[in-house]
Amino acid sequence: MSLCEWYANRTVLLTGVTSELGRAVLEKLLRTLPDVKVCVILRSRDGLSKDDRLKKIFASPGYERLRQEVPSAISRVQAFEGNLLCQELGLSAEDKASLREVTVAFHAAGPHSVVLEYCQDLPKLRCVALASSIFKYRGKISESLQNEDIPKIPVALVRFPFIGPAHKQPMPGFVEILRGPTAFMVGAGYAFGNADSQAELVPMDLAVNTMIAAAWEVATSDIAEPVVYNAATIGCTWHELEKKSRRASWSFPYPTFGIRGMTNNASLYWILIVLLEWLPSMLCDSVLSLCGGKQRIVAEYDRVRNALRSLKSISWRPWPAERKRVYRLESRLTEKDREMFPVTADIDIEAYILCVAATVRKYCVSEANLQIMKVVRTLLLLTPAIFVVTYIVFLNYRTKIAIR
């Protein structure tokens, strides 16, 4: 049975829906599987009820395509008040009864022990798909459990590297949050790491597809124990990623004094950061302050540095992982399913980064910062011309004086 056929008319449980991955999973399920009903577990927070938080998710930029193509999609989602850290997810007896129709569960963020314990009591459950990280391990990362505390039930444990901007869906290059790999791709700042190492990065849409397809494979194979999938990466090194970002950096420059590149020389790294990023940012903010403006550039510099800090702890070494199972999963999908739920892709890196840079400009950058940096860059470009003109005028003046 094909993936789309198997998911028809199913009731799905999704936990961790407020995470970046969780929101993307929900959007994909609703947009591509029109008969699926989704149950999400949320808790009231910051004065917002569970339903208010769900509506906020639906109003976000990542759901623009869904709102256009399936405007009634929210009617297929039911929110339940709960807490992923509480026993039985903090659900009421009435809500637990409503969830007995669930046949597949997706856990997109946070600790999974309570979720797995609860899912074992779901009578119709066929599979639980868990999102995890490959960065928990040392040495070769095999396609088997490695000290994970998971019961022997049908589980698709999907280990991800960094999850980056989308490749194609819901729109090419889509991203809402500036994280380390994204900041590196758009040239927002210099990074520390081994540039020749594999770029441990998977686009968001491929990550989502891998979770959905892995759950289908485990459920239809009648496997009664955990199966591990190490998600495929983008297929290039950090150096190649930086090299192919040059066009994007020129077309959509990030509004900081950040420079592109990566080094594993700590002394060189800090010299470049201080002289070419931090110091110009401080000088720019000082000028803004003297002119009565708001200091913005150092704050943006700090934001980029915080984002790149996560990259620093990963990119300094390789993360060898077996990925045979995810490629076999791709081959099991029908042609139609592969078009809709590809788990690997031959990506044009330069075009991909160009789309990412354009999306970052739209959703992750302050318009005020853009205007400030446009003025700064214009002044920097005009400075040599002003110097040359001044020098010519000075020479002309001296010549006239000499003739007199």
N, C-alpha and C positions, 0 to 999 in steps of 0.2 A: 504494500500500500504506500502511495506517495506521501510526502510530508504534508502537502496541502489537504489531501483527502483525510489523512489521519487526524489532523487538528480540527476538522469540520465539526461544529456543534459541541466542542469541548468547553468545559469550565476550567479555567486556569487560575492558580493562586500565584500572586506576585508579591514578594516581600523586598524591602529595600527600594521602593519605587521612587523615593525622593533623591536617590543617588543619581549621578549622571548616567550610569549604565542602566539603572532601573527605569528612568524616564525613557531612555532609548528603546528598551525592551517593550515597554507598554505601547509606545508609538508604533513600533513595527508590527506588533501583534494586531493592533486595531486597524491598521492601514492595509495590511496584506492578507489577513485572515478574517473575512467579514462575518463569519458565523461564531467566532470565539467570544466567550464571555469571560471577563477578567475580574477577579476579586483581589483587591489590594488592602493591605493592612497599614493603617496610619494612626498616629496619635495626635490629639489636639495639642497645639503648641503655639506659643507667642500670640495668643489671642485668636488663633485661627482654628476652626473645627476641622475634622477630617475631611469633610466635603469642601470646605473653603480651600484647603491645601491641595485637594485634587483639582479644583477649578483653576487654581494658580498654575499648576503644572500644565493644564490644557491651554492656558493663555500664553505660555512661554513661546519664544521664537522657534524652538525645535518642533513645535506642533503646528506650525503654519501650514505645511503641506497637508497634514491630516485634517485640519479645519476646513481646507478648501475641497479636498477630495471626499471626505467622509464627515460632514458637519455634525451628524448625529452620533458619532462614535462614543461620546461620553456616556450615552445611555446604556452601553454594554459594559460599563465599569461600575462595580459596587464597592464602596469603601467601608471597611470595618474598623472600629476603634480597637486598637491593640498596641502592644509594645513587644518588640523582638527580644528584649532582655528578660521578660517575665515568663513564668511557667505557663504553658499552653498559650503563649503569645498574648496573655492578658485578655483573651477573648471571653465574652459572655457565653452562657450556655446556649442562648438563642442563636448567636452568631456561629458557634461551633456546629450547630445543627445545619445551618445554611451552607456551610462549607463542605458538607459530606459528599457533595457531587463533584468535588475537585478531582481531576484525573492526572494533572501534571502541575508541578510547582516550580517556580523560578525564584531563587534567592540571589539577589543582585548586589547585596552589600551587608557588611557587618558580621558579627559572630553567627555561626550556623548551627551550633549544638542544640539550642532550644527549637529552632525551626525543624531540624531533622527529627527531634523527639516528637514534636507535634505531628509531623507528616506521617509518622508510622501508624497513627491512629485513624488516618483517612482511608475509609474502606475501599474506595475505587481508585486509589492512587496508582499510577503506572510508572512514574519517574519523577525524581527531583533533580533539577539542574542547579548546580552550585557554582558561583563565580569565585575564583581564588587567584593567587598570584604566583608566578614562577620565581619571584625574588625571595621566597622564603627558604630556598635550598642552596646548598653548595655542591660543587662537583656536577656530574651529569644528571640532568633532570629527566627521569624515566617516565614512561607512560604507565605508572603503577603508583599505588599509595606510598607515600614517604612520610611516615609518622603522623598522617592525618587521622584524627579520631572520628571515623565515619562508620556507622553500623552497616551490616550486610543487607542492604536494601537496594532497589534499583536507583542508583545515583549516577548522574553525569557530572563529574567534577571537571570543570573547565578552568584550566590555569591560563591566566593572561599575562603578557608583558605589560608595558605601558599601553593604556588605551588612548589613542589619539583622535584627531578630528576625523569625521566621516569621509569615506572615499567617494560614495555616490549618493547615499540616502541618509536622511530625507532630502538632502541637497548636497552637491559636491563641496567638500571641504568644511562642512558645518561644524562649528564649535562655539560654545557659549562661555567656557571657563578657560582662562590662560594657565595652562600647566606647563611643566618643564619641557617636554618634547615640542609642544606648540611654540613656546617662546624661542626655542632653539631654531626651529624651522623658519620662523619669520624674521630671524636676525635681531631679536629684541635684546640680546645680551650674549656675552662671551661665556662659554661653558667649560667646566673642568671634566676631563675624562679621556679615554683612549679613543681617538677618532677612527682608528682602524677596526674597532670592535663592531659586531653586528648591531644595527639599530634595533633595540628591543621595543618594537612599536607595532601595534595592530590598530587599523582604523576602527572607529566605533561601530560602524554598520557591519563589518566583518565579525567583530566580537559578538554582537547581538545575534547575527545569523548562526554563529557557532553554537551558542547556547541553545537556540531553538532547534537546530538540526541535531545536536547531540542528544537532547531530550527525546526527540523522535526516534533516533536510532536505538537508544537503550530501551525505550518502551516497546518498540516493535520487534526487538530481538529477544524479548522475554528474559533479559539478564537480571538475575536476582542479587547482584552485588555491584559495588561501585566500579565505574569505568572512567579512566582518566584521559582527558584530551588536553594537549598542550597547543594552544592556539597558534596559528601561523603568523609570522612577522611580515613586515613590509618588504623585506628582501633587499636591503642595502646596508652599508656601513654608515656610521655617523658622519664620516668625512664626505661620502657621496651625497648624503642628505643635505649637508651644508653647501656643497659645491653646486647642487641643483637648485638651491634656494636664491641664487644671485638675481635671477630675473624678477622673482617675487619681491626681493628686498628693494629693487629699483622701482618697481611698479607700485608697491604698497609699503613704503618705509614705515617701520614702527616708530611711534613718537617718543623715542628716548635717544640717548647718545650711545646706545648699545652697538657693539661690533659683532660681526659674525665670526664663528670659529670655535675650535675646541683644542685644548692642550692638556697633557698630563704633567706638565712642568709647573709645580705649585708656585715657584717664585715668579715665573713669567706670567702666570695666570693673574696673580694679585697685582703685579705692576701694571698690566694692561687694564684691569678692572678699575684700579684707583686713578690712573692717569687719563684714560680714555672714556671712562663711564661715570665714575663717582664725581671726580673733580669738575668736569664740564657741567654736570647736573647741578652741583652746588653753585657754580658761578652763574648759571642761567637763573636759578631760583633767587640768587642774591640781586640780580638785575631786576627781576620781576618784583621783588620786595621793594626795591628803591623806587620803582615806578608805580607803586601802590597796588600791584597785582597780587593774586594768590599764588603762593609757592606750590607748584604741582609736579615739577620734573623729578625731584628727589623721591617723592612718594611713588611715582611710576617706576623709578629705578629700583626702589625697595621691593615693589611688587614683582618685578621681573626677577630680581635676585632670589626672592622667596620661592618663586616658581622653579627656577633653575636648580635650587638646592636639592630637590628630589631627584633630578637627573644626575647630580654629582655623585650620589651614593650608588648609582647603578651603572653608569656608562664607563667606569674605570676598568671593568673587566668583562670577559665574555660570559654568557649564560647558556651553555650548551644544553639543548633540550631535544628529546625525541619528538618527532612530529608526524610519524607514519600514520597514526590513527586518524588525525584530522584530514589528511589527504585521502585516506580510504573512505572517510565520511563523505567527502566531496564527490568521489566516484560513485557512491551509492545513490546520490540524489538523481532524480530524473532531470531531463534537460530543462523542463519548465521550472522545477524547484531550484536548479542551479542558477537560473536567471533571476529568480526572486530572492533566494537565500544563499548566495555564494559565501563560502567560508574561506576561500583563498582567492587571490586575484593577481593578475599581471598588471602592476600599477605603473603608469607613466609618472615618475616621481616629480619631475619638473612641473607638469600640469597640475598634479595633486597639490603641491606646495603653493602654487599660484592661487588656486581656489581657497586654500586655507588662509593665506595672507589677506585675500579679499574679505573673507568671512570674519576674520579677527578684526579687521578695520571696521566692519559693520557692527559687530556685537560685543567686542571686548575692549574697545578703545574710547576714551573720552574725546568728544569733539573739541573741547577747549584745548586739550593737550595737542591735538592735531594742528590746530591753528597756531599755537605757540611755536611748535617745531617747524612749521612751514616758514614762519617769519625768521626763525634762527637759521634755517638752512639757506634761505634767500640771502640773508646777510653774509653768511659764510661764503656763498658763491660770489657775491658782489664785492667782498673785501679785496681780493686780488685786483679786480678791475678798477676799483676806487684807488688803490695804491698806484697802479700803472698810470692812470689818468693824472693823479696828483703829481707823480714824478715827472711826467711829460710837461705839465704846466709849469712845474718848478724849473725844469731845464730851459724852457722857453723864456721864462722870466729872467733867468741868469744871462741868457744870450742877449736879450734886449738891454740889460744893464751893462753888459760888456761892450756892446756897440756904442752906447752913449758915452 
